[in-house]
């Protein structure tokens, strides 16, 4: 995912253009926004008749942060957010340098890491400037402190990525990713079906490597 790193396929043909082996690309971390709907079955038995219905409830970034706070036993400050790193680590960060590694509880995977993505755009082999759009698969898995899976969603992600030429080792990057996902999980010991979106956006200067 280029919002995180330039597709991790340096030196390979990517869509219509070639990323040169010696090129510089910024390693870009980005906040994760979660917007899901959980479909839960609720019911009751009256006499010999069991009657059920499906109810919907929203799951947002705030809910995930609350879950992570409970599982880690750490109170997150106001303004805390979930940051995804291209190498795999997931952290909760916040004001005044707050940083909590939650990689054992939250993990992501992008199919471009397996060489499975498609891209279109332009890439300058001399300056490393790039403007491109891509499609790949993204997944998000959440576990509790005991290592049991609580929820997992996956789906198609689309991304727009713009990077300027590095200056003094820093590269200006503006990028946005939206994944439309579905999956399943458990809520209060009941199975749930999940659907919604995962969003990541980056806009700033990042170290080129």
N, C-alpha and C positions, 0 to 999 in steps of 0.2 A: 504494500500500500504506500503510495508516494507521500501521502500526508505524514507518514511515519518515516519512510526512507525510500529512495528512488527505486522502488520495486525489487530491490535486492537481486537484480539480474544484470549487474554491470558486465558489459562485454558481450551481451547477447542481443540479437535482433529483437526489437520490441515494437510490434505493429509495423509502422512504415519507416522507422528510424533506428539508428544504431547508437547505443550508449557506449562510449569509448571506455576501455578498461582503466584508463588513467584519470577519468573524469572525477570531479568533485561534486558531491551532492550532500545537501544538509540532512542531518539526522533530526527529524522533526517529531516531537512529542505533541500530543493534543488532548484536550479535555474531552471526555465522553459524556454525551447526553443520552439518557435512556427514556424512552416513551413507549410503554407497552400496555396492552390490555390483557388482563387475566380473565379467562372464562372458567367459572367454578360451578360445579353442580351442588345444589343444596336441596334437601328433601326431608320428608317426614312421613311416618307411618301412622295412619289413623285406622284403627281396626285391622282389617286385612289388606288395606289399600296403601301402597307406597306411592306418594306423589312427589315429583321432583321438577326442578326448573334450573335453567342456567342463568347465573347472574354475572355481571361484568364489574371489574374493579380495575382502576388504573395503577400502574407501577411506574414510578418516575425515578429520576436520578436521586431525588431526596429520599425516597424509600430505600434505594440501594445503599446510600450512605448511612442511613439509620441502621440497616441490617449489618453493615460492616463495622459500625461502631459497637453494636451489641456483641458481635462475634469476637472482636479484638479486645473489647473492654477498654477502649480508648475513646474519650470524648473528642469529637472533631470540632474545630472552631467554626464560627460563622464564616461563610465564604469558602468552605472546603469544597473541593472538586476532585473528580476521578481522572487521573492522567494515565494514558496508555503510551507505552514505549515500544519502538519497533523491535527491540530485542526480546520482548516478552514481558518484562516487569510491569506491574500495574501499581500505582501509588495513589494514595489520597494526599493531596497537597492543600495548603491554605496559607493565610497571612502569617507574616513574621517567620517564614522559613519552615512552617509545619510540613512534615513529610512522614507518611506512614506507609511502608511496603505492605500491600495486601495481595500480593501475587499468589499466595497459597489459597486465597478465597475467590479471587476473580482472575480469569484467564481469557485471552482472545486468540483467535487464529485467523490468518488471512491466506487465501489459497494461492496468492502470488508467491508465498514462501515455498510452495511446491511447484512453482513454474506454471501455475494455472491462472492466467489473467490475460486480458486483451486491452490494447491501448491504441489511441490515435493521437497525433499531434506533431510537434516539432521539437527537436533537440539540437543545440549547438555544441558540436564536439570540441570547439576551441574554448568557449566561455562557460560551458555547462548550464547556460540558460535554457529553460524548458517551459513549454506550454502544452499540456496534454489532458486527455480524458481517458478514464479506464473503467473496466468492469471486472469484478472478481467476487469470490465468496467470502463472507465474514461470519465468524461464530463467537459467541460469548457464553462462558460457563461460570456459574456461581456455585460455590461450595460452602458448607458451614465449617466451623472450627474443628469438627470431628472428621472432616474429609469427605462427608457425604454430599452428593450433588443435590443442590436445591433447585436449580433451573438451568436450562440450556436452550439457546436460540441460535438460529443461523439463517442465512439468506443471501440474496444478491446485493452487493454493494456497488455503487457508482461514485466516481470521484472526479473532481476537476482540480488540476494541479498547475500552479504557475510559480516558477522559480527564476530569479534574476541571476546574473553572473556573480560569483563570489567576490567580495571585496574584503581584503585583509582577513581572509579565512571565514567570513560570515556571509550567509546567503539569505536574501529576502525571499520568503515563501508565503504564498497565499493559497490555501487549499481547503477543500470541503468534501466530506464523505457522508453519504447517507446509505444505510443498509436497511432494506425491508426484510424483516425477519419473522420467523415462526418457530415455535418450539413447545416445550412442556416443562412442568416442574411440580413442586408441592407447596401448598399453602395451608398452614394449620393442619398438617397431616392429611390433607385432601389433594388429589391430583388436579392440576390446572393445565389448560391449554393457553399458550401465549402467542400474541401477535403484536407487531408494532414496528417501531423504527429505532435505530441506533445512529447517532449523528456525532461526527467529529469535525472540528474546524480549527485551522491554524492560520495565524496572520502575524508575522513578525520576522525577526532575524534569528537564524539558527547557525550553529557552527557547521561548516562544510568539512567533510572528511573523506 
